[in-house]
Amino acid sequence: MRPIEHFPLFARILHWLMAAMVLVMLFIGIIMVSTVEPAYHRLIDLHRPLGICILLLAVVRLVNRLLMRIPPLPETLPPALRLAARTSHIVLYALMIAMPLVGWGMLSAGAYPVVMWSDFALPPILPHDPTLFAILRGLHTWLALILFGVVLVHLAAALMHGLLLRDDVLPSMTGGRRHRAVDDPAS
């Protein structure tokens, strides 16, 4: 038996913390578009700083990912699934960085402050421009829908690895302790 290679603890903590934050953010966004005063403003007050936290953690996570050695994908995984795994991770990182930047740019173009807490707001990153605000608002919505879809596919892939393929992919991120024989990839 050989032990499963795990992602480093810091990477696993970042992964699960960001997974929770992204899911909360997506649900806040969904609820926000169908909510009226005063709940809408309370949700906005959560949405803006949470988005900036996701942006900062995504940058930390990307740097960490580029600097660390990650567990290899199982040899039994077909090339198409290997490519899908790599591509989906690139798309997830891109969206976790692009979404908050587009949101911040959208608010800047709309002349709305990005309030982190009561006395601190981020500076605008784009000039006030109602047309640009409208474009970025639509882009922010489309990126959110794409992110929601990619998260669902990512979750489905994790479940496929954990429940159907029963390979080392899911335990490498959960810290699971399952072992398998070196010469028996199906066990």
NULUMFI-887562 format. One record per residue (C-alpha): y, x, z. Coordinates in steps of 0.25 Angstrom, whole numbers, plus 5000, padded with zeros to 4 digits. Last residue first. Layout:
N
yy->Y; xx->X; zz->Z
...
//
This chain:
187
yy->4995; xx->4966; zz->4979
yy->4998; xx->4965; zz->4964
yy->5004; xx->4979; zz->4962
yy->4990; xx->4985; zz->4967
yy->4990; xx->5000; zz->4966
yy->5001; xx->5003; zz->4977
yy->4996; xx->4992; zz->4986
yy->5007; xx->4982; zz->4991
yy->5015; xx->4982; zz->5003
yy->5023; xx->4970; zz->5009
yy->5034; xx->4975; zz->5018
yy->5046; xx->4966; zz->5014
yy->5060; xx->4973; zz->5014
yy->5066; xx->4961; zz->5006
yy->5071; xx->4969; zz->4994
yy->5058; xx->4977; zz->4992
yy->5050; xx->4965; zz->4996
yy->5055; xx->4957; zz->4984
yy->5052; xx->4968; zz->4974
yy->5038; xx->4973; zz->4979
yy->5029; xx->4963; zz->4971
yy->5024; xx->4950; zz->4975
yy->5025; xx->4946; zz->4960
yy->5026; xx->4931; zz->4963
yy->5032; xx->4929; zz->4977
yy->5041; xx->4941; zz->4980
yy->5044; xx->4946; zz->4966
yy->5045; xx->4932; zz->4960
yy->5054; xx->4928; zz->4973
yy->5063; xx->4940; zz->4970
yy->5064; xx->4936; zz->4955
yy->5067; xx->4922; zz->4959
yy->5078; xx->4927; zz->4968
yy->5084; xx->4936; zz->4958
yy->5084; xx->4924; zz->4948
yy->5091; xx->4915; zz->4957
yy->5101; xx->4926; zz->4960
yy->5103; xx->4928; zz->4945
yy->5106; xx->4913; zz->4943
yy->5116; xx->4912; zz->4955
yy->5123; xx->4925; zz->4949
yy->5124; xx->4919; zz->4936
yy->5130; xx->4906; zz->4942
yy->5140; xx->4915; zz->4950
yy->5143; xx->4923; zz->4938
yy->5146; xx->4910; zz->4930
yy->5155; xx->4905; zz->4941
yy->5163; xx->4918; zz->4943
yy->5165; xx->4918; zz->4928
yy->5171; xx->4905; zz->4928
yy->5180; xx->4909; zz->4939
yy->5183; xx->4922; zz->4932
yy->5188; xx->4914; zz->4919
yy->5196; xx->4905; zz->4928
yy->5203; xx->4916; zz->4936
yy->5206; xx->4924; zz->4923
yy->5213; xx->4912; zz->4918
yy->5221; xx->4910; zz->4931
yy->5225; xx->4924; zz->4931
yy->5230; xx->4931; zz->4944
yy->5226; xx->4946; zz->4942
yy->5213; xx->4952; zz->4945
yy->5207; xx->4959; zz->4957
yy->5215; xx->4952; zz->4968
yy->5215; xx->4958; zz->4981
yy->5205; xx->4954; zz->4992
yy->5210; xx->4945; zz->5003
yy->5210; xx->4949; zz->5018
yy->5216; xx->4941; zz->5029
yy->5207; xx->4929; zz->5030
yy->5194; xx->4935; zz->5025
yy->5190; xx->4940; zz->5011
yy->5200; xx->4932; zz->5004
yy->5199; xx->4934; zz->4989
yy->5213; xx->4929; zz->4985
yy->5215; xx->4918; zz->4974
yy->5225; xx->4922; zz->4963
yy->5215; xx->4916; zz->4953
yy->5213; xx->4929; zz->4946
yy->5210; xx->4935; zz->4959
yy->5200; xx->4924; zz->4963
yy->5193; xx->4926; zz->4949
yy->5193; xx->4941; zz->4951
yy->5187; xx->4940; zz->4965
yy->5177; xx->4930; zz->4959
yy->5174; xx->4939; zz->4947
yy->5172; xx->4951; zz->4957
yy->5163; xx->4943; zz->4966
yy->5154; xx->4939; zz->4955
yy->5154; xx->4952; zz->4948
yy->5148; xx->4960; zz->4959
yy->5137; xx->4951; zz->4963
yy->5135; xx->4948; zz->4948
yy->5133; xx->4962; zz->4944
yy->5124; xx->4965; zz->4955
yy->5115; xx->4953; zz->4952
yy->5116; xx->4956; zz->4937
yy->5111; xx->4970; zz->4939
yy->5100; xx->4965; zz->4948
yy->5096; xx->4955; zz->4938
yy->5095; xx->4965; zz->4927
yy->5086; xx->4974; zz->4935
yy->5076; xx->4963; zz->4939
yy->5076; xx->4958; zz->4925
yy->5073; xx->4971; zz->4919
yy->5062; xx->4973; zz->4929
yy->5057; xx->4959; zz->4926
yy->5057; xx->4962; zz->4911
yy->5049; xx->4975; zz->4913
yy->5038; xx->4968; zz->4920
yy->5036; xx->4971; zz->4935
yy->5023; xx->4977; zz->4939
yy->5030; xx->4991; zz->4942
yy->5037; xx->4984; zz->4953
yy->5052; xx->4986; zz->4954
yy->5056; xx->4999; zz->4960
yy->5063; xx->4999; zz->4974
yy->5077; xx->5003; zz->4973
yy->5083; xx->5017; zz->4975
yy->5097; xx->5016; zz->4980
yy->5111; xx->5020; zz->4975
yy->5113; xx->5010; zz->4964
yy->5108; xx->4999; zz->4973
yy->5117; xx->5003; zz->4984
yy->5129; xx->5003; zz->4975
yy->5125; xx->4990; zz->4970
yy->5124; xx->4984; zz->4984
yy->5137; xx->4990; zz->4989
yy->5144; xx->4983; zz->4976
yy->5136; xx->4970; zz->4979
yy->5140; xx->4971; zz->4993
yy->5155; xx->4972; zz->4989
yy->5154; xx->4960; zz->4979
yy->5146; xx->4952; zz->4989
yy->5156; xx->4954; zz->5000
yy->5167; xx->4950; zz->4989
yy->5160; xx->4937; zz->4986
yy->5158; xx->4934; zz->5001
yy->5173; xx->4936; zz->5003
yy->5176; xx->4925; zz->4992
yy->5165; xx->4915; zz->4994
yy->5167; xx->4913; zz->5009
yy->5182; xx->4909; zz->5008
yy->5178; xx->4901; zz->4995
yy->5168; xx->4893; zz->5003
yy->5178; xx->4890; zz->5014
yy->5188; xx->4886; zz->5003
yy->5178; xx->4877; zz->4996
yy->5174; xx->4870; zz->5010
yy->5188; xx->4865; zz->5011
yy->5189; xx->4860; zz->5000
yy->5179; xx->4856; zz->4990
yy->5165; xx->4861; zz->4987
yy->5157; xx->4861; zz->4974
yy->5161; xx->4875; zz->4968
yy->5160; xx->4881; zz->4982
yy->5146; xx->4877; zz->4985
yy->5141; xx->4885; zz->4973
yy->5150; xx->4897; zz->4976
yy->5145; xx->4896; zz->4991
yy->5131; xx->4896; zz->4986
yy->5133; xx->4908; zz->4977
yy->5140; xx->4916; zz->4988
yy->5129; xx->4912; zz->4998
yy->5118; xx->4917; zz->4988
yy->5126; xx->4930; zz->4985
yy->5128; xx->4933; zz->5000
yy->5113; xx->4931; zz->5003
yy->5109; xx->4940; zz->4992
yy->5119; xx->4950; zz->4996
yy->5114; xx->4951; zz->5010
yy->5100; xx->4952; zz->5005
yy->5103; xx->4963; zz->4995
yy->5112; xx->4971; zz->5004
yy->5102; xx->4971; zz->5015
yy->5091; xx->4975; zz->5005
yy->5099; xx->4986; zz->4999
yy->5102; xx->4991; zz->5013
yy->5088; xx->4991; zz->5017
yy->5083; xx->4999; zz->5005
yy->5076; xx->4992; zz->4994
yy->5061; xx->4992; zz->4998
yy->5049; xx->4999; zz->4992
yy->5037; xx->4991; zz->4995
yy->5026; xx->4999; zz->5004
yy->5014; xx->5005; zz->4997
yy->5000; xx->5000; zz->5000
//
